[in-house]
Amino acid sequence: MRSRRAWLGVMLVAVAVGSALASPGSAAQESLFVIPEIEMHRLRSEHVDQEFEIHVGVPVTRRDGSERFPVLYLTDSQGGLSFADETRLMQVFGDVAPFIMVGIGYPGSNFLSGMTVRWRELTPLPDSGEVLVPDAWDGLIPDVLVSEGKDSGGAPEFLRFLRDELVPFIDSRYPTISGDRGYWGDSLGGLFGLYVLFNEPDTFGRYIIGSPSMWWENEAILGDAERYIARHDELRARVFMAVGGLEEAADEAAAFRMVTNVGRLARMLHEADLQGLELSTHVFADETHVTVYPLNYFRGIQMVYGRGRNIFEEQ
């Protein structure tokens, strides 16, 4: 029954695409819904002195333009929006409520694009060592992405870019619900999400924190959490935090304490009993730091946005 439902969904989506692309004046033009194309923008930040490549995916939406949506900001979106098609299919069937996806990446089309500058953007403190890129990657990373100046510890500037430049840019051009913003980040992106959560939590109301690199600079982010808890009695956010069960299994990975620190932070937050905080965590058994990446995302969007409606039942 489930497979028949999925097949029917694919067929209905195909029909909707045809309707969206139909010539003016045709009967198909009367379809209730359209599927907006994913759009790309180049945006240079004054705060970071960096050109970003921004991809925006609006959900399947009513043709009359009457709908507005929350926005999910995603880091590490090099070359496009990961999971865009799967996300919009889930939204169509109501497996997750609709939201606009805003992917933040850098010029370049391969998955290594931005691998060096992400160390700068997503880390709250400078690395006491040296950020190194494997020699085997030489020639694969565009020169425009080689960091000048600081190569880590740029999270404060990147956060200013998000708050002062990117959010107003998106709100002025897309049908957003003002103030309803979410964040998704994995690994160093998860670390950045925690940095925002404990320093300027009102930036987002929904946080998906995947496999956060809390090991950065002797687990300094846990100090941010402790200071926030000591000074506040509320944290109004819906947070999903997850990690792969094998991320601490190998000898070389044990020192990073990926699983341990997720549990440690979760206990701290539960014991603090902060008003307004909705926290859920998950450990995906038998998954590594790489294989858990999509699971963190798909479970995360379902947890922080909840279910939606099957739009085809409205026709």
Backbone bond lengths (Angstrom), bond angles and torsions (degrees), N, CA, C in turn:
res aa  C-N    CA-C-N  psi(-1)  N-CA   C-N-CA  omega(-1)  CA-C   N-CA-C  phi
1 M - - - 1.471 - - 1.523 110.27 -
2 R 1.336 116.11 -40.87 1.447 120.29 -179.54 1.524 110.64 -64.47
3 S 1.369 116.72 -41.80 1.454 119.41 -178.16 1.518 110.97 -67.02
4 R 1.357 118.25 -36.65 1.460 121.13 177.27 1.519 110.22 -64.58
5 R 1.341 116.88 -38.74 1.461 121.16 179.34 1.530 110.47 -64.91
6 A 1.353 115.99 -41.57 1.451 119.63 -179.98 1.524 110.71 -65.64
7 W 1.353 117.15 -41.73 1.465 120.81 179.23 1.519 110.83 -63.68
8 L 1.329 116.37 -41.76 1.457 120.08 177.44 1.523 109.84 -61.36
9 G 1.336 116.07 -38.34 1.455 119.26 179.75 1.509 111.97 -62.91
10 V 1.341 116.88 -42.12 1.456 120.25 178.63 1.517 110.51 -60.96
11 M 1.331 116.66 -42.07 1.461 120.70 179.82 1.520 111.06 -64.92
12 L 1.337 116.92 -41.19 1.462 119.86 -179.84 1.517 111.44 -67.22
13 V 1.342 116.02 -38.71 1.454 118.57 176.84 1.518 110.68 -63.10
14 A 1.336 117.42 -40.22 1.454 120.77 178.09 1.520 110.77 -61.13
15 V 1.332 116.46 -40.95 1.466 120.25 177.75 1.523 110.11 -63.26
16 A 1.345 116.40 -41.87 1.463 119.84 -179.78 1.519 111.37 -63.83
17 V 1.351 116.55 -38.92 1.453 119.49 177.85 1.519 110.02 -62.76
18 G 1.326 116.09 -43.57 1.454 119.58 178.13 1.509 111.98 -60.24
19 S 1.320 116.35 -39.07 1.458 120.26 178.55 1.513 111.05 -65.23
20 A 1.319 115.43 -41.35 1.465 118.94 -178.00 1.517 111.63 -64.77
21 L 1.343 116.52 -29.82 1.460 120.25 -176.71 1.523 112.56 -99.69
22 A 1.326 116.90 5.09 1.460 120.05 -176.81 1.518 111.13 -64.99
23 S 1.327 115.64 153.12 1.463 119.71 -179.36 1.510 110.05 -70.54
24 P 1.355 118.12 151.55 1.461 121.74 -179.70 1.525 111.22 -57.21
25 G 1.307 115.05 139.10 1.454 120.65 177.07 1.508 115.02 88.59
26 S 1.363 117.30 -7.38 1.454 118.81 179.58 1.515 110.39 -78.31
27 A 1.343 115.53 161.42 1.463 120.05 -179.52 1.516 110.74 -63.27
28 A 1.356 115.60 -34.04 1.462 118.86 -178.54 1.520 111.99 -64.06
29 Q 1.330 116.85 -20.97 1.456 120.93 -179.46 1.518 111.93 -64.58
30 E 1.337 117.61 -13.40 1.457 121.93 -179.69 1.526 112.58 -83.64
31 S 1.330 117.42 -0.17 1.456 119.74 178.74 1.523 110.27 -54.08
32 L 1.328 116.28 145.29 1.460 120.58 -178.76 1.520 112.33 -68.85
33 F 1.336 117.17 -28.15 1.456 120.69 -168.75 1.521 112.60 -123.05
34 V 1.320 114.80 155.25 1.459 122.17 171.89 1.529 108.56 -130.14
35 I 1.331 115.68 158.01 1.463 121.75 175.89 1.525 107.42 -112.13
36 P 1.320 118.20 100.65 1.472 120.18 -178.53 1.525 111.18 -63.78
37 E 1.316 116.32 143.34 1.451 120.24 175.11 1.527 109.78 -71.71
38 I 1.326 115.43 149.75 1.459 119.93 174.70 1.526 108.21 -71.56
39 E 1.317 116.16 130.01 1.453 121.64 -176.27 1.524 110.42 -108.10
40 M 1.339 115.58 149.23 1.462 121.08 179.50 1.525 109.44 -120.29
41 H 1.335 115.38 137.47 1.458 122.10 177.02 1.521 108.87 -128.91
42 R 1.324 116.55 145.66 1.464 121.70 170.05 1.521 107.03 -103.36
43 L 1.313 116.30 125.80 1.459 121.11 -174.84 1.525 109.15 -133.52
44 R 1.327 116.62 119.59 1.464 120.69 177.60 1.523 109.47 -94.16
45 S 1.324 115.26 132.30 1.458 121.18 -177.81 1.521 110.89 -97.23
46 E 1.321 115.99 133.77 1.457 120.24 172.96 1.522 111.41 -76.13
47 H 1.323 116.28 -28.60 1.463 120.11 -178.16 1.528 111.42 -72.41
48 V 1.345 116.73 -35.11 1.456 121.09 -174.32 1.525 112.01 -106.95
49 D 1.331 117.81 -17.50 1.465 122.63 -172.67 1.522 109.84 55.01
50 Q 1.316 114.84 53.99 1.457 122.17 -176.93 1.520 108.33 -145.92
51 E 1.322 116.46 140.81 1.460 120.32 172.62 1.527 108.70 -89.72
52 F 1.317 115.44 127.86 1.455 121.71 178.26 1.521 110.05 -107.72
53 E 1.315 114.72 149.48 1.462 121.06 172.94 1.529 107.28 -106.81
54 I 1.311 115.51 116.00 1.460 121.89 -173.23 1.528 109.14 -109.96
55 H 1.326 116.53 123.90 1.468 121.76 176.00 1.524 108.70 -109.82
56 V 1.333 116.29 134.82 1.460 121.89 -175.96 1.530 109.72 -125.62
57 G 1.316 115.74 124.23 1.457 122.19 177.33 1.517 110.69 -118.61
58 V 1.334 116.12 111.60 1.463 121.88 176.93 1.528 108.18 -88.74
59 P 1.325 118.66 140.58 1.468 120.42 -178.67 1.526 111.99 -63.84
60 V 1.334 115.28 166.61 1.462 119.78 167.07 1.519 106.93 -53.66
61 T 1.319 116.63 128.46 1.466 119.56 -168.75 1.520 111.12 -138.97
62 R 1.304 116.16 160.88 1.459 120.98 178.90 1.527 110.61 -65.02
63 R 1.311 115.26 139.41 1.452 121.50 -178.29 1.526 112.10 -60.80
64 D 1.337 116.92 -29.07 1.465 119.14 -175.38 1.532 112.62 -78.41
65 G 1.337 117.73 -2.30 1.461 120.41 176.82 1.511 114.23 71.46
66 S 1.321 117.63 22.13 1.463 120.92 -174.53 1.530 113.35 -83.89
67 E 1.334 117.92 -11.43 1.467 120.24 -174.03 1.536 111.76 -95.91
68 R 1.327 114.76 147.76 1.453 122.06 172.14 1.530 107.63 -127.57
69 F 1.331 116.92 155.03 1.455 119.95 -169.02 1.528 112.10 -136.20
70 P 1.353 116.75 152.79 1.461 119.88 166.67 1.526 109.23 -64.73
71 V 1.327 116.52 166.70 1.467 121.31 179.92 1.520 109.23 -124.54
72 L 1.337 115.72 134.10 1.458 121.77 173.80 1.523 108.11 -111.30
73 Y 1.334 116.88 120.01 1.462 122.60 177.86 1.522 108.95 -94.37
74 L 1.344 116.46 129.23 1.462 122.50 -174.84 1.521 109.77 -121.17
75 T 1.321 117.30 125.47 1.460 120.50 174.26 1.528 109.78 -85.65
76 D 1.340 115.17 169.11 1.471 122.35 178.78 1.522 112.76 59.98
77 S 1.316 117.09 38.16 1.470 120.85 179.25 1.527 109.61 -99.33
78 Q 1.327 116.08 63.12 1.460 120.42 179.61 1.523 110.45 -75.68
79 G 1.320 116.10 130.10 1.457 120.46 174.84 1.510 114.79 78.81
80 G 1.314 119.79 2.70 1.463 120.83 179.32 1.510 111.68 144.24
81 L 1.326 115.39 -167.73 1.458 121.77 -178.24 1.524 110.06 -100.71
82 S 1.318 116.16 112.28 1.465 119.06 174.44 1.526 109.71 -65.21
83 F 1.310 116.64 140.13 1.468 123.64 173.69 1.534 113.31 66.43
84 A 1.343 118.40 17.78 1.468 119.52 -176.52 1.526 111.84 -62.70
85 D 1.325 117.08 -48.13 1.466 119.63 -177.64 1.523 111.10 -65.09
86 E 1.342 115.58 -44.56 1.465 118.78 -179.85 1.528 111.17 -63.11
87 T 1.326 116.00 -39.73 1.465 119.76 179.67 1.514 111.14 -63.37
88 R 1.313 117.16 -44.93 1.467 119.53 -177.45 1.532 111.07 -69.62
89 L 1.331 117.40 -31.58 1.460 119.28 175.24 1.531 110.11 -66.67
90 M 1.331 117.26 -41.72 1.469 120.55 175.50 1.520 111.12 -60.49
91 Q 1.326 116.43 -39.48 1.468 120.40 178.96 1.520 111.28 -66.32
92 V 1.328 117.05 -38.79 1.459 121.59 179.76 1.528 110.61 -59.59
93 F 1.330 116.81 -42.47 1.459 120.84 -177.05 1.520 114.17 -88.64
94 G 1.314 117.22 -2.20 1.449 119.56 178.43 1.508 114.54 83.14
95 D 1.344 118.11 11.88 1.459 119.94 175.99 1.519 111.57 -69.77
96 V 1.327 116.43 -20.08 1.457 122.26 173.47 1.526 107.37 -150.78
97 A 1.307 116.58 146.01 1.463 120.75 179.17 1.531 109.69 -66.48
98 P 1.319 118.36 149.34 1.466 120.57 -177.00 1.517 113.04 -70.19
99 F 1.327 115.62 144.47 1.460 122.43 174.62 1.527 107.93 -153.55
100 I 1.320 116.16 156.31 1.455 122.40 175.86 1.524 108.47 -83.37
101 M 1.326 116.82 133.59 1.461 121.76 176.34 1.527 109.22 -96.89
102 V 1.330 117.00 129.83 1.459 121.84 175.67 1.524 107.80 -123.28
103 G 1.324 116.38 105.20 1.457 121.68 -179.00 1.512 111.46 -90.61
104 I 1.323 117.10 130.24 1.460 122.83 -178.51 1.528 108.15 -107.46
105 G 1.331 115.59 114.47 1.453 120.65 -179.87 1.508 110.95 -140.12
106 Y 1.327 114.61 -163.36 1.460 121.00 -176.67 1.520 109.26 -130.75
107 P 1.321 118.52 160.76 1.466 120.20 177.28 1.523 110.98 -55.90
108 G 1.310 115.67 140.73 1.459 120.35 -177.19 1.504 109.58 126.21
109 S 1.326 116.68 150.48 1.459 119.80 -171.30 1.517 114.41 -110.53
110 N 1.340 119.37 -11.11 1.459 117.82 -178.12 1.523 111.19 -97.53
111 F 1.309 115.70 165.92 1.464 119.58 -171.80 1.524 112.71 -70.79
112 L 1.330 117.79 -11.61 1.460 120.48 176.73 1.520 111.97 -87.36
113 S 1.337 116.70 -8.79 1.461 119.12 -179.96 1.529 109.56 -59.16
114 G 1.291 115.87 129.51 1.460 119.99 179.78 1.510 114.17 84.71
115 M 1.343 117.83 3.49 1.459 119.01 -176.40 1.525 112.30 -63.36
116 T 1.349 116.84 -30.60 1.464 118.90 180.00 1.516 111.55 -82.56
117 V 1.343 116.87 -46.19 1.461 117.43 -174.85 1.524 112.43 -72.97
118 R 1.325 118.16 -19.00 1.467 118.48 177.10 1.534 110.91 -63.35
119 W 1.340 117.06 -28.23 1.463 119.83 175.76 1.524 109.90 -63.16
120 R 1.322 115.81 -33.98 1.461 119.46 178.22 1.526 110.44 -74.35
121 E 1.328 116.82 -49.86 1.457 121.90 -171.86 1.526 113.60 -66.84
122 L 1.309 117.60 -37.90 1.459 120.91 -165.51 1.523 114.25 -101.45
123 T 1.328 118.07 0.34 1.460 120.02 -177.38 1.530 110.99 -108.10
124 P 1.327 118.20 130.39 1.469 121.64 -176.39 1.520 114.84 -72.18
125 L 1.336 117.12 -29.84 1.464 121.63 -176.88 1.520 109.75 -127.05
126 P 1.336 117.50 150.15 1.466 119.55 175.76 1.517 110.88 -62.52
127 D 1.322 115.27 143.51 1.455 121.11 176.80 1.519 108.75 -73.38
128 S 1.309 116.84 132.27 1.458 120.50 -179.28 1.523 111.88 -71.60
129 G 1.342 116.22 -14.27 1.458 120.35 174.91 1.512 109.96 -102.18
130 E 1.318 116.60 -143.56 1.458 121.83 -179.99 1.516 108.27 -125.21
131 V 1.324 116.93 131.52 1.460 121.31 177.73 1.513 108.11 -76.82
132 L 1.312 116.61 116.30 1.456 121.26 -175.53 1.526 110.68 -112.66
133 V 1.328 115.17 143.22 1.455 122.08 173.60 1.518 107.39 -109.68
134 P 1.344 118.76 131.43 1.468 120.19 -178.13 1.531 111.98 -54.12
135 D 1.346 116.37 141.57 1.460 121.07 -179.76 1.525 111.51 -57.72
136 A 1.316 116.75 -30.46 1.460 120.20 -178.22 1.521 112.20 -63.56
137 W 1.335 117.21 -17.47 1.465 120.55 -179.27 1.524 112.38 -87.44
138 D 1.347 117.58 -5.43 1.463 119.84 -179.90 1.519 110.11 -54.63
139 G 1.330 115.84 133.29 1.455 120.66 179.43 1.508 114.67 87.00
140 L 1.333 117.85 -11.00 1.464 120.96 -179.29 1.521 112.05 -94.23
141 I 1.326 116.65 -21.59 1.458 121.23 -176.47 1.524 108.92 -102.80
142 P 1.342 118.45 123.21 1.461 120.72 -178.50 1.525 112.01 -56.02
143 D 1.346 115.73 141.88 1.467 119.92 -178.70 1.516 112.20 -58.27
144 V 1.344 116.86 -32.03 1.458 120.04 -176.88 1.524 111.78 -62.37
145 L 1.346 115.69 -16.84 1.456 119.32 -175.95 1.525 112.92 -99.51
146 V 1.305 117.76 1.24 1.464 119.09 177.87 1.524 108.71 -75.41
147 S 1.315 115.96 122.37 1.458 120.80 -173.47 1.525 111.78 -63.66
148 E 1.313 116.09 140.58 1.451 122.99 170.19 1.534 107.45 -108.07
149 G 1.323 116.31 142.31 1.457 118.51 -179.51 1.521 110.75 75.86
150 K 1.322 117.06 -134.70 1.462 120.57 -176.79 1.526 110.40 -64.62
151 D 1.316 116.68 140.81 1.456 120.27 178.43 1.527 111.86 -112.66
152 S 1.321 117.30 5.78 1.458 121.42 173.91 1.529 107.85 -160.90
153 G 1.329 116.01 168.76 1.458 120.07 178.56 1.516 114.55 79.12
154 G 1.338 117.98 20.65 1.459 121.00 -176.84 1.510 115.68 -95.73
155 A 1.332 118.68 12.58 1.464 120.80 -178.51 1.525 113.59 -57.18
156 P 1.345 120.34 -40.24 1.475 118.89 178.95 1.522 112.74 -59.06
157 E 1.330 117.85 -42.27 1.463 121.00 179.37 1.530 110.99 -69.49
158 F 1.319 116.58 -40.05 1.463 120.29 178.86 1.530 110.59 -63.88
159 L 1.314 116.96 -38.06 1.465 120.55 177.11 1.528 110.78 -64.70
160 R 1.320 117.19 -37.63 1.474 120.18 176.20 1.536 110.58 -63.56
161 F 1.324 115.93 -39.55 1.463 119.80 175.58 1.520 110.68 -59.06
162 L 1.309 117.18 -45.88 1.461 120.66 179.98 1.515 111.28 -61.92
163 R 1.310 116.92 -51.26 1.460 121.09 -173.04 1.535 112.49 -72.01
164 D 1.323 116.81 -44.35 1.462 120.44 -170.53 1.523 114.11 -91.79
165 E 1.332 116.81 -24.69 1.464 119.62 -173.35 1.523 113.19 -117.79
166 L 1.326 117.36 -54.09 1.466 118.96 -173.33 1.525 112.63 -71.98
167 V 1.330 118.06 -47.55 1.466 120.07 -178.53 1.529 111.49 -59.09
168 P 1.342 120.36 -48.92 1.464 119.08 176.51 1.531 112.99 -60.59
169 F 1.329 117.35 -36.72 1.469 121.37 177.97 1.527 110.40 -59.91
170 I 1.327 116.83 -47.08 1.472 120.81 -178.75 1.532 110.58 -68.90
171 D 1.324 117.71 -44.38 1.466 120.75 -178.22 1.526 112.07 -62.59
172 S 1.328 117.44 -28.96 1.466 120.49 -177.73 1.523 112.77 -81.48
173 R 1.340 117.63 -13.24 1.462 120.03 -173.38 1.515 114.52 -120.60
174 Y 1.326 118.20 -13.30 1.455 120.54 -174.27 1.530 111.03 -130.85
175 P 1.351 116.87 159.45 1.471 120.53 -176.48 1.528 112.23 -78.91
176 T 1.316 115.84 73.13 1.457 121.32 -176.17 1.524 111.46 -92.42
177 I 1.323 115.53 155.50 1.463 121.47 168.38 1.514 106.84 -90.01
178 S 1.304 116.65 114.39 1.463 121.18 -173.73 1.530 111.12 -56.19
179 G 1.310 115.84 127.02 1.457 120.68 175.46 1.509 115.46 87.41
180 D 1.340 118.73 -12.39 1.464 121.25 -179.51 1.523 108.87 -94.76
181 R 1.330 115.40 86.86 1.456 121.01 -175.96 1.524 110.29 -121.71
182 G 1.325 114.98 144.39 1.457 121.41 177.00 1.507 110.56 -126.95
183 Y 1.331 115.83 165.59 1.470 121.58 -178.62 1.521 109.35 -134.51
184 W 1.323 115.17 139.58 1.464 121.97 172.25 1.526 108.90 -128.98
185 G 1.323 116.18 129.46 1.453 120.33 174.70 1.516 109.93 -154.41
186 D 1.333 115.89 148.50 1.461 121.12 -177.04 1.525 109.94 -127.63
187 S 1.318 116.43 144.03 1.453 123.21 179.20 1.535 109.49 64.47
188 L 1.334 119.47 -115.94 1.458 119.29 174.30 1.523 110.54 -62.91
189 G 1.334 116.85 -30.02 1.457 119.97 174.66 1.517 111.90 -64.43
190 G 1.335 116.96 -34.69 1.457 120.43 174.77 1.513 111.51 -67.04
191 L 1.338 116.51 -38.59 1.465 121.18 175.28 1.522 110.35 -60.02
192 F 1.339 116.87 -45.15 1.460 119.92 179.18 1.526 110.95 -62.04
193 G 1.322 117.01 -39.83 1.459 119.82 177.84 1.517 112.18 -59.16
194 L 1.329 117.07 -40.37 1.463 120.66 177.88 1.525 110.63 -68.70
195 Y 1.314 116.80 -36.95 1.469 120.13 176.44 1.530 110.48 -58.61
196 V 1.326 116.73 -45.71 1.464 120.34 178.81 1.528 110.33 -65.26
197 L 1.329 116.25 -43.50 1.459 121.26 -177.14 1.519 111.98 -57.77
198 F 1.336 117.70 -39.03 1.460 120.63 -175.09 1.525 114.05 -97.35
199 N 1.337 116.88 -3.08 1.461 119.35 -179.60 1.525 112.80 -119.63
200 E 1.316 118.79 -42.46 1.460 121.86 175.74 1.522 108.70 -139.64
201 P 1.330 116.69 66.60 1.467 121.17 -170.92 1.515 114.36 -62.50
202 D 1.331 118.76 -22.55 1.449 120.28 -179.18 1.524 112.77 -73.13
203 T 1.342 117.13 -5.39 1.465 120.20 176.01 1.518 110.21 -58.64
204 F 1.317 116.61 -41.19 1.464 122.68 179.56 1.524 108.98 -132.46
205 G 1.334 114.87 154.56 1.453 119.97 174.54 1.519 112.51 -104.87
206 R 1.350 115.39 -13.87 1.467 121.57 -178.72 1.525 107.88 -132.00
207 Y 1.316 116.16 131.17 1.464 121.43 -177.41 1.519 110.03 -128.37
208 I 1.336 116.48 127.06 1.466 122.06 171.11 1.521 106.40 -112.03
209 I 1.313 116.13 109.42 1.461 123.17 -173.47 1.525 108.23 -108.85
210 G 1.331 116.76 103.08 1.450 120.86 -178.59 1.517 112.39 -98.05
211 S 1.307 117.17 128.57 1.465 123.50 175.02 1.529 112.94 36.67
212 P 1.328 118.22 59.30 1.465 120.57 -172.85 1.527 112.63 -65.48
213 S 1.312 115.83 136.61 1.475 122.31 -179.75 1.521 110.23 -82.94
214 M 1.316 114.96 66.94 1.469 119.62 -177.47 1.521 113.02 -70.66
215 W 1.327 117.20 -8.46 1.458 121.43 178.30 1.528 112.04 -70.20
216 W 1.334 117.07 -16.29 1.471 120.03 -173.80 1.533 111.56 -55.44
217 E 1.299 116.31 128.54 1.462 124.10 178.22 1.534 111.70 49.11
218 N 1.327 114.21 60.21 1.471 121.77 174.38 1.528 112.44 56.89
219 E 1.346 115.25 40.57 1.468 121.73 174.31 1.526 111.75 61.03
220 A 1.329 115.58 38.71 1.468 120.62 -177.30 1.519 112.25 -61.76
221 I 1.336 118.01 -27.52 1.461 119.90 -177.52 1.528 111.05 -64.75
222 L 1.327 117.73 -27.46 1.462 119.89 176.79 1.529 110.25 -68.27
223 G 1.313 116.80 -29.16 1.462 120.24 172.90 1.523 111.09 -66.41
224 D 1.333 117.21 -38.39 1.468 120.38 175.00 1.522 110.20 -59.65
225 A 1.335 115.96 -43.08 1.464 120.08 179.53 1.524 111.09 -62.58
226 E 1.314 116.69 -44.31 1.466 120.59 -179.82 1.526 111.29 -62.48
227 R 1.323 116.97 -42.24 1.466 119.93 179.30 1.517 111.65 -66.34
228 Y 1.331 116.75 -38.86 1.459 118.67 178.54 1.531 110.55 -63.39
229 I 1.329 115.87 -45.90 1.461 120.51 -178.76 1.526 110.80 -61.91
230 A 1.320 116.96 -37.32 1.470 120.85 -178.71 1.520 112.15 -67.80
231 R 1.330 117.20 -26.14 1.475 120.88 -172.87 1.519 113.74 -106.75
232 H 1.331 118.77 -8.67 1.459 120.89 -174.30 1.521 110.86 -135.08
233 D 1.314 115.22 154.08 1.460 119.30 174.64 1.526 111.51 -117.14
234 E 1.345 117.27 7.09 1.452 120.42 176.83 1.526 110.62 -143.06
235 L 1.309 115.15 154.23 1.458 122.70 175.91 1.524 106.12 -152.89
236 R 1.301 116.31 95.10 1.459 121.56 -171.32 1.524 109.55 -85.26
237 A 1.327 114.98 90.14 1.458 120.97 -178.47 1.521 109.47 -158.78
238 R 1.321 114.95 149.04 1.464 121.31 171.62 1.523 106.71 -103.05
239 V 1.331 116.71 118.73 1.459 121.41 -170.34 1.523 110.16 -125.28
240 F 1.340 115.45 131.17 1.462 121.86 169.98 1.519 107.60 -118.17
241 M 1.334 116.13 127.06 1.462 121.64 -178.40 1.517 108.61 -129.88
242 A 1.328 116.96 128.76 1.462 119.92 -175.52 1.522 110.60 -143.22
243 V 1.340 114.82 165.21 1.460 121.34 -176.43 1.527 107.52 -157.31
244 G 1.322 116.08 157.02 1.461 120.38 176.51 1.513 111.80 -83.97
245 G 1.316 117.18 139.47 1.454 121.02 -176.90 1.514 114.09 -64.01
246 L 1.341 117.68 -22.77 1.465 121.10 -178.99 1.527 112.92 -95.79
247 E 1.318 117.60 5.34 1.465 119.58 -176.61 1.527 113.06 -69.74
248 E 1.316 116.57 -11.86 1.461 119.88 179.86 1.515 110.63 -122.73
249 A 1.352 116.84 12.50 1.457 120.40 -171.36 1.525 112.85 -81.64
250 A 1.337 117.41 -45.51 1.460 120.17 -177.81 1.528 110.82 -72.21
251 D 1.331 115.82 151.41 1.472 120.25 -177.60 1.519 111.83 -56.50
252 E 1.341 116.33 -43.49 1.463 119.04 -176.56 1.528 112.14 -71.26
253 A 1.356 117.26 -19.42 1.461 120.57 -179.46 1.526 112.52 -93.43
254 A 1.307 117.62 -17.24 1.463 120.46 -173.78 1.518 112.48 -59.99
255 A 1.323 116.48 -35.48 1.463 120.15 -176.47 1.525 112.66 -65.41
256 F 1.331 117.48 -21.49 1.464 120.05 -179.27 1.532 112.90 -80.39
257 R 1.332 117.13 -14.67 1.473 122.50 172.99 1.542 112.58 51.17
258 M 1.327 116.04 42.01 1.461 120.17 -175.31 1.523 112.01 -62.00
259 V 1.329 116.84 -47.38 1.462 121.02 -179.01 1.524 110.51 -74.05
260 T 1.314 116.00 -44.50 1.466 121.11 -179.73 1.521 111.52 -55.87
261 N 1.330 116.49 -45.36 1.466 119.45 -174.88 1.520 112.78 -72.63
262 V 1.331 117.61 -31.04 1.464 118.84 174.03 1.526 109.54 -62.84
263 G 1.323 116.38 -44.54 1.462 119.51 177.25 1.510 112.61 -64.40
264 R 1.310 116.52 -40.59 1.471 121.12 -179.71 1.526 110.77 -62.97
265 L 1.337 117.66 -47.02 1.461 120.55 -179.85 1.520 111.20 -65.76
266 A 1.329 116.71 -40.43 1.466 119.86 179.06 1.519 110.99 -59.95
267 R 1.336 117.29 -41.57 1.469 120.43 178.83 1.522 110.84 -65.12
268 M 1.323 116.97 -41.88 1.458 120.53 178.66 1.527 110.95 -57.75
269 L 1.319 116.51 -44.96 1.457 120.57 -176.13 1.523 111.37 -72.09
270 H 1.315 116.98 -39.24 1.471 119.32 178.13 1.527 110.56 -64.91
271 E 1.314 116.97 -42.98 1.464 120.46 -179.85 1.522 111.89 -67.19
272 A 1.324 117.12 -30.02 1.468 120.33 179.21 1.524 111.62 -71.25
273 D 1.327 116.70 -24.77 1.467 121.83 177.01 1.534 111.22 51.48
274 L 1.323 115.44 52.46 1.451 121.44 -178.20 1.525 110.81 -72.09
275 Q 1.314 115.96 129.60 1.459 120.73 -179.03 1.527 109.94 -63.58
276 G 1.320 116.19 133.48 1.455 121.77 175.90 1.517 114.68 89.18
277 L 1.331 118.77 -8.50 1.462 120.91 -179.12 1.529 110.49 -85.02
278 E 1.329 116.23 124.47 1.460 122.77 172.19 1.519 106.76 -111.99
279 L 1.317 116.56 103.34 1.459 121.80 -174.76 1.522 110.37 -115.08
280 S 1.320 115.55 129.90 1.465 120.98 171.08 1.523 108.20 -132.56
281 T 1.329 115.96 143.02 1.462 121.23 -178.63 1.522 109.68 -130.47
282 H 1.323 115.10 160.42 1.463 118.91 178.83 1.520 109.44 -154.72
283 V 1.321 116.07 141.87 1.457 122.60 170.98 1.525 107.33 -112.33
284 F 1.326 116.09 117.71 1.464 121.01 179.23 1.528 108.65 -86.68
285 A 1.316 115.49 106.84 1.465 120.55 -177.96 1.528 110.42 -61.66
286 D 1.327 115.43 148.33 1.472 122.88 173.99 1.518 113.62 64.43
287 E 1.332 117.82 20.56 1.466 120.75 178.36 1.526 110.07 -117.21
288 T 1.331 115.60 142.12 1.452 122.10 179.08 1.526 110.00 -94.63
289 H 1.326 116.13 -178.75 1.466 121.56 179.50 1.532 110.98 -61.20
290 V 1.332 116.67 -30.51 1.465 120.79 -179.25 1.521 111.47 -86.78
291 T 1.324 117.53 -46.73 1.469 119.30 -174.21 1.522 113.22 -72.28
292 V 1.329 117.60 -21.50 1.465 120.01 -177.97 1.524 112.07 -80.40
293 Y 1.328 117.13 -14.09 1.468 121.92 -174.51 1.533 112.82 -50.78
294 P 1.339 120.43 -55.16 1.472 118.74 -179.97 1.519 113.51 -68.31
295 L 1.324 117.35 -29.81 1.466 119.49 178.97 1.519 110.54 -67.10
296 N 1.320 116.13 -41.46 1.468 119.64 175.73 1.524 110.64 -56.16
297 Y 1.323 115.34 -43.17 1.471 119.40 -177.65 1.527 111.85 -67.67
298 F 1.327 117.56 -54.32 1.463 119.60 -173.05 1.524 112.43 -66.64
299 R 1.335 117.61 -40.21 1.464 118.75 175.83 1.534 109.39 -67.59
300 G 1.320 115.52 -36.24 1.463 119.72 -177.85 1.509 113.27 -63.58
301 I 1.332 117.82 -46.71 1.469 118.43 -178.24 1.524 110.98 -65.22
302 Q 1.330 116.87 -33.20 1.464 118.77 177.75 1.520 111.24 -68.37
303 M 1.328 116.89 -35.30 1.461 119.97 -177.78 1.522 111.98 -74.56
304 V 1.341 118.16 -40.72 1.467 118.54 -173.59 1.534 112.91 -90.02
305 Y 1.343 117.52 -19.33 1.467 119.16 179.16 1.534 113.07 -108.86
306 G 1.318 117.84 -21.89 1.456 119.60 -179.55 1.524 112.12 73.73
307 R 1.317 115.50 -176.07 1.456 121.10 -177.76 1.523 110.74 -81.19
308 G 1.321 114.86 155.73 1.458 121.80 176.08 1.522 110.69 -115.14
309 R 1.323 114.69 -143.52 1.468 119.76 -179.74 1.521 109.12 -124.60
310 N 1.297 116.81 153.01 1.463 122.47 173.29 1.525 107.18 -79.77
311 I 1.328 117.39 108.03 1.464 119.33 -171.59 1.518 112.15 -67.74
312 F 1.340 118.77 -24.91 1.452 118.95 -178.51 1.524 112.84 -74.20
313 E 1.314 116.73 -16.17 1.460 119.63 175.79 1.527 111.16 -73.97
314 E 1.345 116.90 -9.75 1.462 120.92 -179.18 1.536 112.10 -89.81
315 Q 1.360 116.56 -12.02 1.459 118.33 -176.08 1.535 110.87 -81.31
